């Protein structure tokens, strides 16, 4: 028997999953790792935690699957996007911690560039909003603030990569220095129309070209993981940013198909085919996954705090001990009792892009209970996703009636039911909710011929459950008005 192994490097944990030809999970391992918050609005990871957790879950997944390294015919990698690493090209030692996509330390610099009129230039070339979310300003911050970094970079001694590049570099013992179109398109340095690193943007951010990896399609033979690391020389044949991986894992390969991933953040993506749709409603245009060919264009909206609001309930407020509890707690009350939670802990993403907004709880009365806050926190995820759906419908000129969902929080039946109600559409959840890892596996498997076509894969795909709207329209509109008021208050802080 041969298998495909996916490495899924997320914002709060790393996973390794072994898949068989039917797309079933044969073995899985997961490891959380620490989040680092040096200052308010700053978010970092220790690069050693990233690589250590990846190597650890790889070995554990093989053990749990009772599979030998020689039985893995290809590795697929999917990763948190925009998170930025800079390291020594010889030793592999990072010059600074990984600056996470959520980090807002460069927001003031972004505002300066906006005031200087660079927003249109960046959007036309990259499809992205000029924001601290993306990699370019993070690279510049490292070069400007770490002693000797800029001089070393200009001498060609330092490399930049998103997490996928850093993982491949280490798994191959420095032999692979590459990324794919989906990750490159999130750096704010890559021209999504020419499919090249953009010299004008590199000059704007003062980033040496020598730091940047080569760019290939998501389904491509990038090279081999070293036997000294993985127990065998295994080709790495699928590399894709986590949200585009989920889009591919949901098999949304046709124009107009939409998915939402409920992870640490929430990410709504629509495949727009060979057309780069220009957003007028705060969304971004980016590149999707393909196998050995030109990538499709994708319209995307990103929520910074999705499932992370549940972690906040658990780790900071300590009113729950596990995420699983929230479904029963939310169902224990008839409504949120007029309470609205806006989890703008690091500002608001699409469609608002308000770096100064902050978390807010509105509508608390003497009768408000813990159960109301928990329910309102779950509802906040659905409200934010609905804001993205409305923006996407305006940009694409289509009505979204079906939403494919995945990610850890999509296992919550209360949340999925509320999403169907508040967005007035059908929510479809696959039997395997970790679709991100599956998307990377599909890309790797298609590249090496493990699967012959997407059609072959579709024959095996299974739907777990569908959620249809049941809420009265009057109730829906009342709740949406309450959410809009809460949003406005969060943006005034």
C-alpha positions in Angstrom: 0.0 0.0 0.0 1.1 3.5 -0.8 -0.1 6.8 0.8 0.0 10.5 0.6 1.1 12.5 3.7 0.1 16.1 4.3 1.9 18.5 6.6 -0.6 21.2 7.8 1.3 23.9 9.6 -1.3 26.2 11.1 -1.3 29.3 13.3 -1.7 27.5 16.6 -0.7 23.9 15.8 1.0 21.6 13.3 -0.7 18.5 12.0 0.4 15.5 9.9 -2.2 13.3 8.2 -1.7 10.1 6.2 -4.3 9.7 3.5 -5.2 6.6 1.5 -6.5 6.6 -2.1 -10.1 7.1 -1.0 -9.1 10.3 0.9 -9.6 8.5 4.2 -7.4 9.4 7.2 -5.2 6.5 8.1 -3.2 8.2 10.8 -3.0 11.7 12.2 -0.9 13.6 14.8 -1.3 17.2 16.0 0.8 19.4 18.3 0.0 22.8 19.6 2.8 25.3 20.1 3.1 28.6 22.0 2.0 32.0 20.7 4.3 34.9 21.5 2.9 38.4 22.2 5.8 40.8 22.8 3.7 43.9 22.7 0.0 44.8 22.2 -0.9 43.9 18.7 2.3 42.0 18.0 2.2 38.2 17.3 5.2 35.9 16.8 6.2 32.3 16.7 9.5 30.7 17.6 10.8 29.1 14.3 12.2 26.2 16.3 8.6 25.4 17.4 7.4 25.4 13.8 10.0 23.0 12.6 10.1 20.9 15.8 6.4 20.4 15.7 6.4 19.5 12.0 9.1 16.9 12.4 7.4 15.5 15.5 3.9 15.1 14.0 5.4 13.6 10.8 6.9 10.8 12.8 3.9 10.3 15.1 1.5 10.2 12.2 3.5 7.4 10.5 3.5 5.4 13.8 -0.3 5.9 14.3 -0.9 4.8 10.7 1.5 1.9 11.0 3.1 3.1 7.8 6.8 3.2 6.8 8.4 6.3 5.2 9.0 4.2 2.1 5.2 3.8 1.7 4.7 7.6 1.4 4.8 8.3 -2.3 4.5 12.1 -1.9 4.3 14.9 0.7 1.9 17.8 0.4 2.5 20.9 2.5 -0.1 23.5 3.5 0.6 26.4 5.8 -0.5 29.6 7.5 0.0 32.3 5.0 1.8 35.7 5.2 3.7 34.7 8.3 7.3 35.9 7.6 10.6 34.3 8.3 14.2 35.4 7.5 17.1 33.1 7.9 20.8 32.5 7.2 21.1 30.8 3.8 24.0 28.5 5.1 23.0 27.6 8.7 19.2 28.0 8.5 19.2 30.0 11.7 16.5 32.7 11.7 17.6 36.2 12.5 14.3 36.8 14.3 11.1 35.1 15.3 8.5 34.4 12.7 6.2 37.5 12.4 2.7 36.0 12.3 0.0 37.2 9.8 -2.1 38.5 12.7 0.7 40.9 13.8 -0.1 44.6 13.5 3.4 46.1 14.2 3.6 47.6 10.7 0.2 49.2 10.6 1.5 52.7 11.1 3.9 52.3 8.2 1.1 50.9 6.0 -0.9 54.1 6.9 2.0 56.2 5.7 2.2 54.4 2.4 -1.6 54.8 2.0 -1.3 58.5 2.6 1.4 58.7 0.0 -0.9 57.2 -2.5 0.5 53.7 -3.0 -2.8 51.7 -2.4 -3.9 51.6 -6.0 -0.4 50.6 -7.3 -0.3 47.7 -4.9 -3.8 46.6 -5.5 -3.4 46.7 -9.3 -0.2 44.6 -9.2 -1.0 42.2 -6.3 -4.8 42.2 -5.8 -4.2 43.0 -2.1 -5.2 45.8 0.2 -2.3 47.7 1.6 -2.2 46.3 5.1 0.1 44.9 7.8 -1.5 41.5 7.3 0.7 40.7 4.3 4.4 39.8 4.3 6.2 42.7 2.6 6.1 45.2 5.5 7.1 42.4 7.9 10.2 41.6 5.9 11.1 45.3 5.8 10.6 45.6 9.6 13.1 42.7 10.2 15.7 44.2 7.8 15.3 47.7 9.4 15.2 46.6 13.1 17.5 43.6 13.5 21.1 44.6 13.8 23.1 43.8 10.7 20.1 42.2 8.9 19.9 44.6 6.0 23.6 44.5 5.3 23.6 40.7 5.4 20.6 40.6 3.1 22.2 42.9 0.6 25.3 40.7 0.6 23.0 37.8 -0.3 23.4 36.0 3.0 19.8 35.9 4.1 16.7 34.2 2.7 13.0 35.1 3.1 10.2 32.7 3.1 6.6 32.1 4.1 6.2 29.0 6.3 6.0 26.6 3.4 9.4 27.7 2.1 11.0 27.5 5.6 9.6 23.9 6.0 10.8 22.8 2.6 14.3 24.3 3.2 14.7 22.4 6.5 13.1 19.1 5.3 15.5 19.1 2.3 18.5 20.2 4.3 18.7 23.4 2.3 18.3 21.9 -1.1 14.8 23.4 -1.8 14.3 27.1 -1.8 10.9 27.6 -3.4 7.3 28.5 -2.9 4.1 28.3 -4.9 1.8 30.8 -6.6 -0.7 30.9 -3.7 1.8 31.8 -1.0 3.7 34.2 -3.3 0.5 36.0 -4.0 0.1 36.8 -0.3 3.4 38.6 0.1 2.4 41.9 -1.5 5.5 41.6 -3.6 4.2 39.3 -6.4 2.5 40.5 -9.5 -0.5 38.2 -9.9 -0.9 39.2 -13.6 2.7 38.6 -14.8 3.2 35.8 -12.2 6.6 37.3 -11.2 8.2 39.0 -8.3 7.6 42.7 -9.0 10.8 44.9 -9.2 8.9 48.1 -8.5 7.4 46.7 -5.3 10.8 45.3 -4.2 12.3 48.8 -4.6 9.4 50.4 -2.7 9.9 48.1 0.3 13.7 48.0 -0.2 13.9 44.2 -0.3 16.8 42.5 -2.1 15.7 40.2 -4.9 18.2 37.6 -3.8 16.2 36.9 -0.7 13.2 35.6 -2.6 12.4 31.9 -3.5 11.5 30.5 -6.9 7.8 30.3 -7.6 6.0 27.2 -9.0 2.4 25.9 -9.4 0.9 24.3 -6.2 1.0 20.9 -7.8 4.7 20.5 -8.8 7.7 18.4 -8.0 9.6 20.8 -5.7 12.3 18.3 -4.8 12.9 15.6 -2.2 12.8 15.6 1.6 16.0 14.3 3.0 16.2 10.7 4.3 18.0 12.0 7.3 14.9 14.0 8.2 12.0 11.9 7.0 13.5 8.4 7.0 13.4 8.2 3.2 13.8 10.5 0.2 10.2 11.5 -0.4 9.2 14.0 -3.2 7.4 17.1 -2.0 4.8 17.6 -4.8 2.1 19.8 -3.3 2.6 23.2 -1.7 -0.3 25.5 -1.1 -1.4 28.3 1.3 -4.0 26.9 3.7 -7.0 28.7 2.4 -6.4 27.8 -1.2 -5.7 24.3 0.0 -9.2 24.2 1.5 -10.7 25.5 -1.7 -9.1 22.7 -3.6 -9.9 20.2 -0.9 -13.5 21.1 -1.2 -13.1 20.5 -5.0 -14.2 24.0 -5.7 -12.4 23.9 -9.1 -15.2 25.6 -11.1 -15.9 29.3 -11.5 -18.3 30.6 -8.9 -17.8 27.9 -6.3 -17.4 29.1 -2.7 -16.0 27.8 0.6 -15.4 29.1 4.1 -12.8 27.8 6.5 -13.4 28.2 10.2 -9.9 28.2 11.7 -8.1 30.6 13.9 -9.5 33.2 11.5 -12.2 32.7 8.9 -11.5 32.7 5.2 -14.1 32.9 2.4 -12.9 32.1 -1.1 -14.6 32.1 -4.5 -13.0 30.6 -7.6 -13.4 33.2 -10.3 -11.6 31.2 -13.0 -9.3 33.0 -15.4 -10.8 36.4 -14.5 -9.2 38.6 -11.8 -12.3 40.2 -10.2 -11.5 43.7 -8.8 -13.2 44.2 -5.5 -14.9 47.4 -4.6 -16.0 46.0 -1.2 -12.8 45.4 0.8 -12.0 41.9 -0.5 -8.7 40.9 -2.1 -7.9 39.1 -5.4 -5.4 36.3 -5.1 -4.2 33.1 -6.9 -5.6 29.6 -6.5 -4.1 26.1 -6.7 -3.3 24.4 -9.9 -1.4 21.3 -11.0 1.5 22.1 -13.4 -0.2 25.1 -15.0 -1.5 28.6 -14.7 -3.4 29.2 -11.4 -7.0 30.4 -11.3 -7.9 33.7 -9.8 -9.7 33.7 -6.4 -11.7 36.4 -4.6 -11.1 36.3 -0.9 -12.3 37.8 2.3 -10.4 37.3 5.6 -11.6 37.5 9.2 -8.8 37.9 11.7 -10.5 36.3 14.7 -12.7 33.3 14.0 -12.2 30.2 16.1 -9.6 32.2 18.1 -12.5 33.8 19.9 -13.2 30.3 21.4 -9.6 30.1 22.5 -10.0 33.4 24.2 -13.0 32.1 26.1 -10.9 29.1 27.2 -7.5 30.6 27.8 -8.1 34.2 28.9 -11.6 34.4 30.3 -11.4 30.7 31.5 -15.2 30.3 31.3 -14.9 27.1 29.3 -12.4 24.3 29.5 -12.7 23.0 25.9 -14.0 24.2 22.6 -16.5 21.3 22.4 -18.4 22.7 25.4 -19.5 25.8 23.5 -22.2 24.0 21.4 -24.1 22.7 24.4 -23.7 26.0 26.3 -25.0 28.0 23.3 -28.0 25.7 23.0 -28.8 26.0 26.7 -30.2 29.6 26.1 -32.8 30.6 23.6 -30.8 33.5 22.3 -27.7 35.6 23.2 -30.1 37.9 25.2 -29.2 40.9 23.2 -25.4 40.4 23.8 -23.1 40.9 20.8 -19.3 40.1 20.9 -17.1 41.8 18.3 -13.7 40.0 18.6 -11.6 42.7 17.0 -8.6 41.7 19.1 -6.1 42.7 16.4 -8.4 45.1 14.5 -10.9 44.1 11.8 -10.1 42.5 8.5 -12.3 42.3 5.4 -14.4 44.0 4.4 -13.6 46.8 6.9 -9.8 46.8 7.2 -9.8 48.8 10.4 -6.5 48.3 12.3 -7.7 50.5 15.2 -10.9 48.6 16.0 -10.8 46.7 19.3 -12.8 43.9 20.9 -16.2 44.9 22.3 -19.0 43.3 24.2 -22.3 45.1 23.7 -25.8 44.7 25.2 -24.9 43.4 28.6 -27.7 43.7 31.2 -28.1 42.6 34.8 -29.5 39.3 33.4 -26.6 38.6 31.1 -24.9 35.2 31.9 -21.8 33.4 30.9 -24.0 31.3 28.5 -25.0 34.5 26.6 -21.4 35.6 26.2 -20.4 32.1 24.9 -23.3 32.0 22.5 -22.6 35.6 21.3 -19.0 34.7 20.7 -20.0 31.8 18.4 -22.5 34.0 16.7 -19.8 36.6 16.1 -18.0 34.2 13.8 -21.1 33.7 11.7 -21.8 37.5 11.6 -18.3 38.2 10.3 -18.5 35.5 7.6 -21.9 36.9 6.6 -20.3 40.3 6.1 -17.8 38.6 3.7 -20.6 36.8 1.8 -22.5 40.1 1.3 -19.3 41.8 0.0 -18.5 38.9 -2.3 -22.0 38.9 -3.8 -21.6 42.5 -4.6 -18.2 42.1 -6.2 -18.9 39.0 -8.2 -22.5 39.9 -9.1 -23.9 36.5 -8.0 -26.1 35.3 -5.2 -24.3 32.7 -3.0 -26.8 30.0 -2.2 -24.4 27.2 -1.1 -21.5 27.4 1.2 -19.0 24.6 1.5 -17.4 24.7 5.0 -14.4 23.2 6.8 -12.0 23.8 9.6 -12.1 22.9 13.3 -15.0 25.2 14.2 -17.2 23.8 11.4 -17.7 20.7 13.6 -19.9 22.9 15.9 -23.5 22.2 14.8 -24.8 25.3 16.6 -22.4 27.6 14.6 -23.2 25.9 11.3 -27.0 26.2 11.9 -26.7 29.8 12.9 -24.5 30.5 9.8 -27.2 29.0 7.6 -29.9 31.2 9.3 -28.0 34.5 9.4 -26.8 34.2 5.8 -30.0 32.6 4.5 -28.2 29.8 2.5 -27.4 26.1 2.7 -24.3 25.2 4.5 -22.6 21.9 3.4 -20.1 20.2 5.6 -18.0 17.3 4.2 -17.4 14.1 6.3 -13.7 15.1 6.6 -13.6 18.6 8.1 -9.8 18.9 7.9 -10.1 19.7 4.2 -7.0 21.9 4.2 -4.7 19.0 4.6 -6.7 17.0 2.1 -6.3 19.7 -0.5 -2.5 19.6 -0.2 -2.7 15.8 -0.4 -4.9 16.0 -3.6 -2.3 18.3 -5.2 0.6 16.1 -4.3 -1.2 13.0 -5.4 -2.3 14.4 -8.7 1.2 15.6 -9.4 2.7 12.1 -9.0 -0.2 10.2 -10.5 -1.5 8.7 -7.3 -4.9 10.1 -8.5 -5.4 10.5 -12.2 -7.9 13.3 -12.2 -10.2 15.5 -10.1 -13.1 13.5 -11.4 -11.7 10.4 -9.9 -11.4 12.1 -6.6 -14.9 13.5 -6.7 -16.3 10.0 -6.9 -14.9 9.3 -3.4 -15.9 12.6 -1.8 -18.6 12.4 0.9 -20.9 15.0 2.4 -21.5 14.7 6.2 -24.3 17.1 6.8 -26.2 20.0 5.3 -27.8 22.9 7.3 -30.7 24.8 5.8 -32.0 28.2 7.0 -35.1 28.1 9.3 -34.9 31.6 10.9 -37.8 34.1 10.3 -36.7 37.0 8.0 -37.8 39.6 10.6 -35.6 38.0 13.3 -32.7 37.8 10.9 -32.9 41.5 10.1 -33.2 42.5 13.8 -30.1 40.5 14.6 -28.1 42.0 11.7 -29.0 45.5 12.8 -27.8 44.6 16.3 -24.5 43.3 14.9 -24.1 46.5 12.7 -24.5 48.6 15.8 -22.0 46.6 17.8 -19.5 46.9 14.9 -19.8 50.6 14.8 -19.1 50.8 18.5 -16.0 48.6 18.2 -14.7 50.9 15.5 -15.1 53.9 17.7 -12.7 52.7 20.4 
